[in-house]
Amino acid sequence: MDGESFQAISDKSPFIAWIHNISLNQQKYMKSRFSNLDLGHDVRYIMFIYDNPGCSQDDLVNMFGQSKGNIAKILKKLENEGFIKRKVNPENRRKYMLNITEKGSELVPKYRKISKQWEREVGITDEDNELKKRIKEIAVNGMKLVEED
């Protein structure tokens, strides 16, 4: 882009600005494909619960670095909208086990298919596996760095 600015980022912008831009544009794309849903980034919690049945609110707090209060609010919204269900953990009655509902189970494969389509359209290919691996390492390192504070 040689000095050009696009969506308020330029060649001189920090790396994280580009990552943020990718994330925002992917979310806009997904929102346009699922315009009947108002999930935004909250879909990531549905996906995590889908992949980790029986997980807890604490698992989401640890995974996503959000406060317990924020996660509780999001879970209440997702439960009210019929995507997840909470069940008291028989081993610890103060905690809930989170599971996906039929509605959530129908959403996840569709969402993943459209997300894969977005990746193809923006030029992410199987050859980018090393890049994906490296970005995942950076994300994990970032989570660890925050945990150490």
C-alpha positions as CSV (number, residue, x, y, z in Angstrom):
1,M,0.0,0.0,0.0
2,D,3.1,2.3,-0.1
3,G,2.1,5.1,2.2
4,E,-1.6,4.8,1.6
5,S,-4.0,4.7,4.4
6,F,-6.8,2.2,4.5
7,Q,-9.5,2.1,7.3
8,A,-7.2,4.3,9.4
9,I,-4.1,2.0,9.2
10,S,-1.0,2.5,7.0
11,D,2.4,0.9,6.4
12,K,3.6,2.6,9.6
13,S,0.8,1.2,11.7
14,P,1.8,-1.4,14.3
15,F,1.4,-5.1,13.5
16,I,-1.5,-5.3,16.0
17,A,-3.5,-2.7,14.0
18,W,-3.4,-5.0,11.0
19,I,-4.5,-8.0,13.0
20,H,-7.3,-5.8,14.5
21,N,-8.4,-4.7,11.0
22,I,-8.5,-8.3,9.8
23,S,-10.7,-9.3,12.8
24,L,-13.1,-6.3,12.4
25,N,-13.5,-7.0,8.7
26,Q,-14.1,-10.7,9.2
27,Q,-16.8,-9.8,11.8
28,K,-18.4,-7.3,9.4
29,Y,-18.5,-10.1,6.7
30,M,-19.9,-12.6,9.1
31,K,-22.5,-10.1,10.4
32,S,-23.7,-9.5,6.8
33,R,-24.1,-13.3,6.3
34,F,-25.9,-13.7,9.6
35,S,-27.9,-10.5,9.6
36,N,-30.8,-12.1,11.5
37,L,-28.5,-12.7,14.5
38,D,-26.9,-10.0,16.7
39,L,-23.9,-12.1,18.0
40,G,-20.8,-10.2,16.9
41,H,-17.8,-11.5,18.9
42,D,-20.1,-13.4,21.2
43,V,-20.3,-16.3,18.7
44,R,-16.8,-17.3,19.9
45,Y,-18.3,-18.3,23.2
46,I,-20.9,-20.5,21.4
47,M,-18.1,-22.1,19.4
48,F,-16.0,-22.7,22.6
49,I,-18.9,-24.3,24.4
50,Y,-19.7,-26.4,21.2
51,D,-16.1,-27.6,21.2
52,N,-15.9,-28.1,25.0
53,P,-19.3,-29.5,26.3
54,G,-19.6,-29.2,30.0
55,C,-17.1,-26.4,30.3
56,S,-17.6,-23.8,33.0
57,Q,-17.9,-20.0,33.2
58,D,-14.4,-20.0,34.7
59,D,-13.1,-21.8,31.6
60,L,-14.4,-18.9,29.4
61,V,-13.0,-16.3,31.8
62,N,-9.5,-18.0,31.5
63,M,-9.7,-18.6,27.7
64,F,-10.9,-15.2,26.7
65,G,-9.5,-13.0,29.4
66,Q,-12.8,-11.4,30.2
67,S,-14.1,-10.6,33.7
68,K,-16.5,-13.0,35.4
69,G,-19.2,-10.4,35.4
70,N,-18.8,-9.8,31.6
71,I,-18.9,-13.5,30.9
72,A,-21.9,-14.0,33.1
73,K,-23.8,-11.2,31.2
74,I,-22.9,-12.7,27.8
75,L,-23.9,-16.2,28.9
76,K,-27.2,-15.0,30.2
77,K,-27.8,-13.3,26.7
78,L,-26.8,-16.5,24.9
79,E,-29.0,-18.6,27.1
80,N,-32.0,-16.3,26.7
81,E,-31.5,-16.4,22.9
82,G,-31.5,-20.2,23.0
83,F,-27.9,-21.0,22.0
84,I,-26.7,-22.5,25.2
85,K,-28.0,-24.0,28.4
86,R,-26.6,-24.0,31.9
87,K,-26.8,-27.0,34.2
88,V,-25.7,-27.1,37.8
89,N,-22.5,-29.1,38.2
90,P,-23.3,-32.0,40.5
91,E,-19.7,-32.0,41.8
92,N,-19.9,-28.3,42.7
93,R,-23.4,-27.0,43.2
94,R,-22.1,-23.4,43.0
95,K,-20.9,-23.8,39.4
96,Y,-22.6,-24.5,36.1
97,M,-21.7,-26.8,33.2
98,L,-22.3,-25.1,29.9
99,N,-23.7,-26.9,26.9
100,I,-24.9,-26.0,23.5
101,T,-28.6,-26.3,22.5
102,E,-29.9,-27.6,19.2
103,K,-30.1,-24.0,17.9
104,G,-26.4,-23.5,18.8
105,S,-25.5,-26.9,17.3
106,E,-27.1,-25.8,14.0
107,L,-25.3,-22.4,14.0
108,V,-21.7,-23.6,14.5
109,P,-21.2,-25.6,11.3
110,K,-22.9,-22.9,9.2
111,Y,-20.8,-20.3,10.9
112,R,-17.6,-22.2,10.3
113,K,-18.4,-22.8,6.7
114,I,-19.0,-19.1,6.0
115,S,-15.9,-18.2,8.0
116,K,-13.8,-20.7,5.8
117,Q,-15.4,-19.0,2.8
118,W,-14.2,-15.6,4.1
119,E,-10.7,-17.0,4.5
120,R,-10.6,-18.2,0.9
121,E,-12.0,-14.9,-0.4
122,V,-9.3,-12.8,1.4
123,G,-6.6,-15.2,0.3
124,I,-5.9,-17.3,3.4
125,T,-4.8,-20.8,2.1
126,D,-3.5,-24.1,3.4
127,E,0.0,-22.8,2.6
128,D,-0.6,-20.2,5.4
129,N,-0.5,-22.9,8.1
130,E,3.0,-21.8,9.3
131,L,1.8,-18.2,9.6
132,K,-1.4,-19.4,11.5
133,K,0.8,-21.4,13.8
134,R,3.1,-18.4,14.5
135,I,0.2,-16.0,15.1
136,K,-1.3,-18.6,17.5
137,E,2.0,-18.7,19.4
138,I,2.0,-14.9,19.6
139,A,-1.6,-15.0,20.9
140,V,-0.7,-17.6,23.6
141,N,2.4,-15.6,24.6
142,G,0.2,-12.5,24.9
143,M,-2.2,-14.4,27.2
144,K,0.6,-15.7,29.3
145,L,2.1,-12.2,29.6
146,V,-1.1,-10.8,30.9
147,E,-1.6,-13.7,33.3
148,E,1.9,-12.9,34.8
149,D,0.9,-9.3,35.7
